[in-house]
Amino acid sequence: FVVLLYAALQRLGAGRLLAATLVLLALAFNVPVADTLAAQQINLYVANLVLAGLLLFPRHVALSAVAVALGAHLKVYPVLLALPFVFLRQWRWCAWFVATTVGVVVATSAINSFDYYAQFLRQLAGLQEYGIRNASVAALLHNTTRFAGVSLGQMERPLATLLQLGCATLAGWWGWRPAREGLLVQTGERSERVAGSAIVVLSLVMLVGSPSVWPHHLVLALLPALALVLAIRSITDAALLAVAWFLVFLVPVHEVFPFAYLRLLGLMVFALLFRHVAHDAAAGKPSLLLLLQSRLGLRPSSGVEVTAAG
């Protein structure tokens, strides 16, 4: 995970020294990573496959698609990462993604029968996880009404679904322009920059819209957060990013209503900052890290120059 994250930051425009420093600082104290290891969850494997999908494209289209497809098999979230490749009409990538997905389902079903997938679909249809530490919109709605003594009855589930879709749509709308213009990736041709930027944005969108956002799931938010560190262009945004980083990655795991849902607020702040990045890039403002490098007389060790336009 460290090696892949280090390489991904260089793809996003960081020099080698800066990428190594950011990875060290991000992982030196990180509650989601610690919680993932303590709970023996698979989030690091999913994150590795997402990062591999980003790094392998466009030189190794088949391997990139296989990596994302395997990630979507471990957790459903990464299936959204196929959307930018459909948008870019990367049909070869899409064909490999579909073929890998079908191949995995057929192979595992031949060994263990299709009951596993049927059971998964039944559980997905009735998924209700209302623990306080679950920072999803659905859990927030349930526990808020429960705390207030209000019963929504049969309306709760569809209302929660609408709120989840609304938050995911809002996060996607804020990140649409950076993804479409490839503002978050500084190397490669347009298709590479757009696909990479979209993977960064969708890694956040898939968390915001999920019915299950436990602390260990937030490992998947590291890539979008570090992309913002490289891209922000104002002191105000830097302060917002610091607060959101604290809420998402540094606050210990606890079950205190409503403070446990500040993690969800932090994710939405990340999404809002994508919109600010696009606006400031259009205005020609350089990133804060570029300004810092120029003040210190440093040059990106990877030879990548971050332009004022993004």
N, C-alpha and C positions, 0 to 999 in steps of 0.2 A: 504493500500500500504506500509506503514512504517513497519508494523508487518511482512508482507510477505517478503519484501526486507531484513529485519533484519534476518529472518529465512533462506533466500536463501544464504546470506553471510556466515552464519555458515555452510551451506551445502558445500560452496566453500572452507571452511577451516579456516575462521576467528573465533577467540574466541568471547565470548559474548560481552566483553568490546570493543574489536576492531570493531565488527560488529555494535554495537550501535553508536560508535564514527563516523564510516564511513557514516552511514545513516544520522546522524545529520549534518555532514559537507556537504554531498551531497545535502541535501534538505534545508539547511539554506538559501541558495541563489541559486535558480535554475530557469533559464528563461523558459525552456520548461514546467516545472510544473506550474509556474505562468501563462504562456500563455494558458495552458490547462484549468486551473480554470477560467481564465478571459473569454475565448472563449466558455466555457461550452462544451468542447469536451469529447469524451468517452475514451481517451487514457489511463487514469488511470484504467478503467475497463478492458481494453484489457491487460494492464500490469499485473493487479491482476490475471487474468485468466492464463497468461503465467507463472507467478511465481507459481501459484497453481499447474499447470501441472508439473512443475519441482519438487516441493516439495512432491507431492502425489505419484510420481513414485519412487520405484517399489512396495511399500506397498499397495497402493490403485490404481491398474492399471485402473480400470473402471473410477474412479473419475478423474484421471489424464487425460485420453483421453477425457472425457466429458468437462473438463475445457478448454483444447486446442481447441476442436471443437467449443465451444461457443465463444472463442476468435476469431476464424476464421470466425464466423458468424457476429461478430461485425465489424471486419476489415479483409480483405482477407489475409493480411501478415502472420498471424500465421499458415496458412495451410502448410507453409514450415517446421514447427516444427514437422510434421508427418514423415519427411524423416529419421531422426535417428532411429525411431522405426521400420521403414521398413528395414533399414540397419541391425538392431539388430535382425530382425525376431521376433519382439514382436507382433505376429499376434493377440493375444487377445486385446492388446492395439489398434491396427489398426482396428479391428472389432468394438470396442466400438466407435472409432472416426468416422468411416463411418456411423454406426447406429445412432449416435447422430446427425450428419450432415443431414442425410436423414430425421430423425425424426423432426428436427427443420424446415426443408424446407416443409415437408408434412403438419405439424401442422399449420404453419403460412400461407401456401397457402390455406389450408382448410378454414381459417378464412377470409383471405383478397384476395384470388385468387393468381395465379402465376404471375400476371402482375408485381408485385414488382421485382421479380427476372429477368424477361424478360427486364424490364426497366434498371435494374442494368447492365445486360450484354450489352445492347446497349450503355449505358453511358461509360462502361469500354472500349468498342471498340473504342470510340471516345474521350477518356479522354485527354484533353489538358489544362493544368494549367500552365500558363507562367508568373505568378506573380513573381516579383523580389525576394520576400522572400521565394518562393518555391525553396529549395536548391537541387532539383533533377537534374540529368544529362540532362534530356530532356529540362528543363527550362533553364539550363545553355547554352545549345546549341542554343536554340531559341533566347535568349536575347543577346548572344554574336554575332550571325550573324546579328541580328537586329541592334545592336550597330555599327557593322562594315559596315552596309549598303549592306549586302549580302543576297540574297534570294535563299534558297535551293529548294523551290517549293515542289513538291511531294516527293522529296528525304528526306526531313527533318524528317518525321515521322519514316520511316524505319531506318534511320541513328541513330536517338535518341534511338530507341529500341535496336539496336546493341550496342550502347554505354552503355545503362543501363545493358544489359546482360553481357557485357564485364566487367564492374565495379563489378557487383554482382559475376561473376565467379572468378575474381581476389581476391575479399574479401573472397570468399569461399575457394579458393585454399590456401590462407595464413592461414586460420583458420582450414584447413582440418586436419593437424597433431595434433594440440591440441585437436580437437574434437575426432578424431579416437583413440587417446591414453588416453583420459580422463584426460588431464593435468589440467583442470580448476576446477575440483571437487575433493575434498580430502577425501570424505567419501563414504562408501558403496562398493559394488562389481563392477566389470568391467562394466556391463551393465548400472548400475546407474551412474557411472562416465562418461561413454561415452555419454549417453543420456543427462545428465546435461550439459556437456561441449558443445555438439552440439547445445543445446537450446541457450546457451550463444552466440555462434558464429553466429547461424542463426538469432538471434534477431538483429544482426548488418547487416547481409547480406540482410535481407528483407527490411531494410531501404535504403541501398545503391542502390538496384535495383528497387526501387519504382519510379513510374512517379510523385509521389506527396510526397514531404518531407518538410512539413511546420514546423515551429519551435516547435509547440506543439506535433508533432509526435516523437520528439527526447526524450520524456519520455522513450520510448522503448529502448533507447541506454544506459540507466543508468546501467542496469545489466551487459552488456559487459564491460562498462567502469570501474565499481567497481571490476569486475573479474580481469581486468588488473592491478588495484591497488594492488591486492593481489598476482599477479603472476609475475610481472616484476622483472628482475634480474640484471639490470645494471643502472648506473646513467644516461647514455645517454637516455635510454628508459624512465626513470622517467621524464626527461626533455621534451621529445616528448609527453609523456602522459599529462603532465601539460599544454603544449601548446594546444593540442587537446581538453582537458577538457575545457579550457578557451573558445575556439572557439565554441564548441558545447553547453555548458551549462551556460556560464557566459556572453557572448556578448548579449546585449539587442537586441530585435527585431527591425529591420530596413529594409529599402528598398533602399539600395545604391549599385548600380552595380559597380564593381563585388564583393564587399566585403561581400555581403549577402551569397555568395557561399563558403565562408571560412568554413561554417558549414559542407559542403560536404567534404572538405579537411580534417577536423577534424575526420569525420567518417572513411575516408580511412586510416588515421594515426592509429586509433584504430585497424583497420583490419591488417595493417602492423605489429603492435606490437604483434599480436597473433603469427605471424611467428617468431618474435624474441624470444618470450617466449618458443616456441618449440625448437628452436636452442639452447638457453641457458640451458634449462632443459636437453637436450641430453648431453651437456657438463658438467653437474653436478653442475651448479651454483645454490646456494640457492636463494630464493626470498629476495628482499631487506627488506621486513617486518620481515622475519625470522632472518636476520642478526641484524635488529634493536632490536628485542625481545631478542636475545642472548646478545647484548651489554648492554641492560638495565636490564638484569637478569629477564625478564618477561617470563611467560609461558602462552600459549593459555588457556583461562579460560574454553573452551569447552572440553579440553583434547585432541584436535586434533593436532598432530604434522605434520607440513608441511615438507616433505622430500626434499632433495636436487634435486631429480629427478622429482619433480613436485607434 
